[in-house]
């Protein structure tokens, strides 16, 4: 029997063209606090919680922040982000991924979302791809964020598929690190050094097909 029994997706940067919105929302908070925030920093923090990211960037600030301050800034960042994603539509699905989702559905391979974003369901609905996924796990569903593997293990448990029979797809250091802490087959998308450590590295989303995934998975 084929070992590939489920595919678990990160959302931002894998299915959705939303990474820039996260950058813009965080940059607004950083500017308010008078601290730097660059696209490179945004990439480094992908997959981690809002609060962790805020805590890291305000280390450059001249004042001290207590936990309630960090919570307020994290919520402010989320408010900015939610205002940006109101403009999302099916046109914001990354190239080739709708075709890949259809291939998986036609092959009766269950799919799940494992996203650090608390807005994952909203994004999926706006992209009009909700019907592909049996399970959507987000930051509110787990205790430990990426790079801890909890979110991927939880998705597999909900799908009732053995970990070693799952593929998980990511575009960040935190995500790839989380997947590699499990028996799952990892797919890394993008050009950063971290994603090149995945079992299968894909530079562009349109290069990912079910045939290629199966071939790589079976030979692993």
C-alpha positions in Angstrom: 0.0 0.0 0.0 1.3 3.5 -0.8 2.9 5.2 2.2 1.8 8.7 1.2 -1.5 9.0 3.0 -1.9 12.7 3.9 -0.4 16.1 3.1 -0.2 18.9 5.7 0.3 22.5 4.5 1.6 25.6 6.1 -0.4 28.5 4.9 1.4 31.8 4.6 4.0 31.5 1.8 3.0 28.0 0.8 -0.6 28.4 -0.3 -1.3 32.1 0.3 0.5 35.1 -1.0 0.3 36.8 2.5 3.9 37.0 3.7 4.1 40.7 2.6 1.0 41.5 4.6 2.6 40.1 7.8 5.6 42.3 7.0 3.5 45.4 6.6 1.5 44.8 9.7 4.6 44.2 11.9 6.5 47.1 10.3 3.7 49.5 11.4 4.1 48.3 15.0 7.9 48.6 14.7 7.6 52.1 13.4 5.3 53.1 16.2 7.9 51.8 18.7 10.8 53.3 16.9 12.6 50.0 16.2 13.9 48.6 12.9 12.0 45.8 11.0 13.2 44.6 7.7 12.0 42.0 5.1 14.9 39.8 6.2 13.8 39.9 9.8 10.2 39.1 8.7 11.5 36.0 6.9 13.5 34.9 9.9 10.4 35.1 12.1 8.1 33.3 9.7 6.2 30.5 11.5 6.7 31.9 15.0 4.0 33.4 17.1 3.1 37.2 17.0 4.1 37.7 20.6 7.5 36.0 20.1 8.2 38.2 17.1 7.1 41.4 18.9 9.2 40.5 22.0 12.3 40.1 19.8 12.0 43.3 17.8 11.3 45.5 20.8 14.6 44.4 22.3 16.0 47.3 20.2 13.7 49.8 21.9 14.9 52.3 24.5 12.2 51.4 27.0 11.3 48.2 28.9 8.1 46.2 28.1 6.1 44.2 30.5 4.0 41.2 29.4 0.8 43.2 29.0 2.6 45.7 26.7 3.8 42.8 24.5 0.2 41.4 24.4 -1.2 44.8 23.3 1.4 45.2 20.6 0.9 41.7 19.3 -2.9 42.3 19.2 -2.2 45.6 17.3 -0.1 43.8 14.8 -3.0 41.3 14.3 -5.5 44.1 13.8 -3.3 45.6 11.1 -2.9 42.2 9.5 -6.7 41.5 9.5 -7.3 44.8 7.7 -4.9 43.8 5.0 -6.3 40.3 4.4 -9.8 41.7 3.8 -8.5 42.3 0.2 -7.5 38.6 -0.3 -9.3 36.6 -3.0 -8.7 33.4 -5.0 -6.2 35.4 -7.1 -3.8 35.3 -4.1 -3.3 31.5 -4.2 0.4 30.9 -5.0 1.1 29.7 -8.6 0.5 26.0 -9.2 -1.0 25.3 -5.7 -4.6 25.1 -6.8 -3.7 22.5 -9.4 -1.7 20.6 -6.8 -4.7 20.7 -4.3 -7.0 19.4 -7.1 -4.5 16.5 -7.8 -4.5 15.5 -4.2 -8.3 15.7 -3.9 -8.7 13.5 -7.1 -6.3 11.0 -5.6 -8.3 10.9 -2.3 -5.4 12.1 -0.2 -6.6 13.9 2.9 -5.2 17.4 3.5 -4.8 19.6 6.6 -3.6 23.1 7.3 -1.0 23.6 10.1 -0.6 27.4 10.4 0.9 29.6 13.2 -1.6 32.3 12.2 -4.8 32.6 14.3 -6.4 34.0 11.1 -5.8 30.8 9.1 -9.4 29.9 8.6 -10.2 33.5 7.4 -7.5 33.3 4.9 -8.5 29.9 3.6 -12.1 31.0 3.2 -11.1 34.2 1.3 -8.9 32.1 -1.0 -12.0 29.8 -1.6 -10.0 26.6 -0.8 -11.7 25.6 2.5 -13.4 22.6 0.9 -10.0 20.9 0.3 -9.1 20.6 3.9 -10.5 18.1 6.5 -8.6 19.8 9.3 -7.3 23.4 10.0 -5.0 23.7 12.9 -3.9 27.2 14.0 -2.2 28.9 16.9 -5.3 28.7 19.0 -5.3 24.9 18.7 -1.9 24.2 20.2 0.3 25.0 23.2 3.7 25.1 21.6 4.5 27.0 18.4 6.9 26.2 15.6 9.7 25.2 15.7 8.1 22.8 18.1 6.5 19.9 16.1 3.2 19.9 18.0 1.2 21.6 15.3 2.1 19.0 12.7 1.7 16.1 15.0 -1.8 17.4 16.0 -2.8 17.7 12.3 -1.8 14.1 11.7 -3.6 12.9 14.8 -6.8 14.7 13.7 -6.5 13.1 10.2 -5.8 9.7 11.9 -2.8 9.1 9.7 0.5 7.7 11.0 3.2 10.3 11.1 5.5 8.4 8.8 2.8 8.4 6.2 2.5 12.2 6.1 4.1 14.9 4.0 4.3 18.4 5.5 5.1 21.5 3.4 6.8 24.6 4.7 8.6 27.7 3.6 10.3 28.8 6.9 13.1 27.8 9.2 10.7 27.3 12.1 8.4 25.1 10.0 11.1 22.9 8.5 12.7 22.5 11.9 9.3 21.4 13.3 8.7 18.9 10.5 12.2 17.4 10.8 11.5 16.7 14.5 8.8 14.2 13.3 8.9 11.1 11.1 7.1 13.1 8.4 8.5 13.7 4.9 9.4 17.4 4.6 8.9 19.6 1.6 10.6 23.0 1.6 9.5 25.8 -0.7 11.6 28.9 -1.5 15.3 29.9 -1.6 16.3 30.3 2.0 19.1 28.0 3.3 16.7 26.5 5.9 14.2 25.1 3.4 17.0 23.5 1.3 17.4 21.1 4.3 14.0 19.6 3.6 13.7 16.0 2.1 12.4 17.6 -1.1 13.3 21.2 -1.9 11.2 23.1 -4.4 12.2 26.7 -5.4 8.8 27.7 -6.8 5.3 26.5 -5.8 4.4 25.8 -9.4 7.1 23.1 -9.5 5.3 20.9 -7.0 3.2 18.1 -8.5 1.7 15.0 -7.1 3.9 12.8 -9.4 7.0 14.5 -8.2 6.0 14.2 -4.6 5.1 10.6 -4.9 8.4 9.7 -6.6 10.5 11.5 -4.0 8.4 10.1 -1.1 8.6 6.5 -2.2 12.4 6.7 -2.8 13.1 8.3 0.6 
